[in-house]
Amino acid sequence: MMWSYAALSKAAKTVGGPAGLVFTLVGGGIAIGAAGVLAIQKMAANGTYHEITDGRDDDDNTESSKAD
């Protein structure tokens, strides 16, 4: 995703300049990461495990099951 200079400039001005924009973006990333860690820890404590996949089952890989 490309941002235009005008959009970045406006966002930076809103949060106090370029440094403020960087701190806001980094802080948001840290908050999202921390929330993810807490969610995983909560699932582990409750014994609820869900596999995150892209919808394919790696155990049934058709390439590896073909005879040479």
N, C-alpha and C positions, 0 to 999 in steps of 0.2 A: 504494500500500500504506500503510495507516494503522497506526501503532504505538501501542499503549496506553501510558499514562503509566507504568504499573508495569513494562512491558518496557524502556522507555527508562531508567527510574531504575535498574533492576537492571543493565543494560548499562553505564551510566555509573559505577555503584559498582564494577563489576568492573575498569574501566580507570582508576580514580582520579578520578572526578568528571566533570562536564559538559565541561570543557576536554579531559580525557583522551579522552572519547568523540569529540569533534570531531577531535582530532589523529589518533586511530585511523582514523576514517573517511576523512579526507583522505589519510593515509599509505597506506591501502589503495588508494585511487583512483590515487594517484601510482604505486604499485607495479604496478597493472594496466596503466596507461598506458605505463609504461616497458617492461613485458614486451611489449606490443603493438608498440611502436616497434622493439624489438630483433627481434621476429619478422618484421616488414615489411622491416627492413634485411637480415636474413638471406635472406629470399626474393628480394630484389632482387639481392643479391650472387650468389646461385645461379642467377639467371635464371628462377626459377619464379614466374610471376604467375598469380594466380587472381582472377577478378572476383567481387566480393561483390555479389549482387543479391537481390532479394526473389522471385526465381523468374520474373519477367516479362522478356521481351526488349524493351527500349525501342526497338530498331530496327524492330520489327514492330508498332508502335502502330496499332491499328485505327482510332483516331480521326483520325490524320493521313493515313491512306491512303484515307479515304472521299472520294468526289468530291462537290464542292459543288453 
